[in-house]
Amino acid sequence: MSDEIVYSPKTGLTRLTCVTSPKHCELCGKSAELRPYGPNEENICFECGMKDVETTTAQFAQRMSGVDTLAVIEERDREV
């Protein structure tokens, strides 16, 4: 697993990118990178997300709004 945190002074925005090993989609079972955008917050693959774009977009927007969202950040020692 690798991650990256980038802060842009120009925009004032912070981007956190986490790359994890593939897991199995909770809708189709495919081994892929997943996102929690399923109808009932299932972890789904891109293809399943595109089958119901409206629901996927709504789930994404909810997470981006920060409402009812829990972020867990793990502190680790890193080599610089």
ZAROVEX-479563 format. One record per residue (C-alpha): residue number from 1; x, y negated, z. Coordinates in nm, 3 decimals. Example, Ala and Ser with C-alpha at 12.3 -4.5 7.8 and 13.67 -1.06 7.14 Angstrom:
2
<node num="1" px="1.230" py="0.450" pz="0.780"/>
<node num="2" px="1.367" py="0.106" pz="0.714"/>
***
This chain:
80
<node num="1" px="0.000" py="0.000" pz="0.000"/>
<node num="2" px="0.124" py="-0.349" pz="-0.077"/>
<node num="3" px="-0.019" py="-0.688" pz="-0.001"/>
<node num="4" px="0.045" py="-1.049" pz="-0.081"/>
<node num="5" px="-0.071" py="-1.374" pz="0.081"/>
<node num="6" px="-0.038" py="-1.686" pz="-0.133"/>
<node num="7" px="-0.118" py="-2.042" pz="-0.023"/>
<node num="8" px="-0.152" py="-2.319" pz="-0.281"/>
<node num="9" px="-0.086" py="-2.666" pz="-0.135"/>
<node num="10" px="-0.230" py="-2.820" pz="-0.452"/>
<node num="11" px="-0.576" py="-2.662" pz="-0.406"/>
<node num="12" px="-0.559" py="-2.584" pz="-0.033"/>
<node num="13" px="-0.674" py="-2.228" pz="-0.107"/>
<node num="14" px="-0.530" py="-1.908" pz="0.029"/>
<node num="15" px="-0.546" py="-1.584" pz="-0.168"/>
<node num="16" px="-0.499" py="-1.246" pz="-0.005"/>
<node num="17" px="-0.435" py="-0.954" pz="-0.237"/>
<node num="18" px="-0.431" py="-0.599" pz="-0.103"/>
<node num="19" px="-0.357" py="-0.301" pz="-0.320"/>
<node num="20" px="-0.451" py="0.036" pz="-0.177"/>
<node num="21" px="-0.428" py="0.388" pz="-0.306"/>
<node num="22" px="-0.731" py="0.513" pz="-0.503"/>
<node num="23" px="-1.022" py="0.665" pz="-0.316"/>
<node num="24" px="-1.346" py="0.823" pz="-0.437"/>
<node num="25" px="-1.640" py="0.609" pz="-0.551"/>
<node num="26" px="-1.938" py="0.663" pz="-0.321"/>
<node num="27" px="-2.180" py="0.655" pz="-0.616"/>
<node num="28" px="-2.010" py="0.863" pz="-0.890"/>
<node num="29" px="-1.719" py="1.033" pz="-0.709"/>
<node num="30" px="-1.453" py="0.899" pz="-0.948"/>
<node num="31" px="-1.105" py="0.846" pz="-0.802"/>
<node num="32" px="-1.041" py="0.473" pz="-0.849"/>
<node num="33" px="-0.973" py="0.140" pz="-0.683"/>
<node num="34" px="-1.295" py="0.053" pz="-0.499"/>
<node num="35" px="-1.484" py="-0.252" pz="-0.378"/>
<node num="36" px="-1.768" py="-0.267" pz="-0.118"/>
<node num="37" px="-2.021" py="-0.405" pz="-0.367"/>
<node num="38" px="-2.267" py="-0.113" pz="-0.389"/>
<node num="39" px="-2.641" py="-0.161" pz="-0.326"/>
<node num="40" px="-2.601" py="-0.055" pz="0.038"/>
<node num="41" px="-2.241" py="-0.178" pz="0.071"/>
<node num="42" px="-2.099" py="0.147" pz="-0.065"/>
<node num="43" px="-1.742" py="0.142" pz="-0.191"/>
<node num="44" px="-1.778" py="0.162" pz="-0.568"/>
<node num="45" px="-1.560" py="0.171" pz="-0.880"/>
<node num="46" px="-1.564" py="-0.096" pz="-1.151"/>
<node num="47" px="-1.780" py="0.113" pz="-1.386"/>
<node num="48" px="-2.053" py="0.164" pz="-1.122"/>
<node num="49" px="-2.036" py="-0.205" pz="-1.036"/>
<node num="50" px="-2.102" py="-0.295" pz="-1.399"/>
<node num="51" px="-2.411" py="-0.068" pz="-1.413"/>
<node num="52" px="-2.592" py="-0.313" pz="-1.181"/>
<node num="53" px="-2.422" py="-0.649" pz="-1.232"/>
<node num="54" px="-2.688" py="-0.842" pz="-1.039"/>
<node num="55" px="-2.640" py="-0.640" pz="-0.717"/>
<node num="56" px="-2.261" py="-0.636" pz="-0.756"/>
<node num="57" px="-2.255" py="-1.014" pz="-0.800"/>
<node num="58" px="-2.480" py="-1.065" pz="-0.497"/>
<node num="59" px="-2.261" py="-0.838" pz="-0.279"/>
<node num="60" px="-1.947" py="-1.019" pz="-0.399"/>
<node num="61" px="-2.101" py="-1.362" pz="-0.329"/>
<node num="62" px="-2.202" py="-1.256" pz="0.022"/>
<node num="63" px="-1.843" py="-1.158" pz="0.104"/>
<node num="64" px="-1.699" py="-1.474" pz="-0.048"/>
<node num="65" px="-1.936" py="-1.689" pz="0.157"/>
<node num="66" px="-1.790" py="-1.549" pz="0.478"/>
<node num="67" px="-2.137" py="-1.479" pz="0.620"/>
<node num="68" px="-2.163" py="-1.142" pz="0.795"/>
<node num="69" px="-1.807" py="-1.061" pz="0.693"/>
<node num="70" px="-1.538" py="-0.915" pz="0.916"/>
<node num="71" px="-1.175" py="-0.952" pz="0.816"/>
<node num="72" px="-0.917" py="-0.726" pz="0.974"/>
<node num="73" px="-0.560" py="-0.841" pz="0.932"/>
<node num="74" px="-0.284" py="-0.612" pz="1.045"/>
<node num="75" px="0.035" py="-0.771" pz="1.175"/>
<node num="76" px="0.344" py="-0.586" pz="1.057"/>
<node num="77" px="0.717" py="-0.638" pz="1.065"/>
<node num="78" px="0.848" py="-0.724" pz="0.721"/>
<node num="79" px="1.184" py="-0.756" pz="0.559"/>
<node num="80" px="1.232" py="-1.101" pz="0.412"/>
***
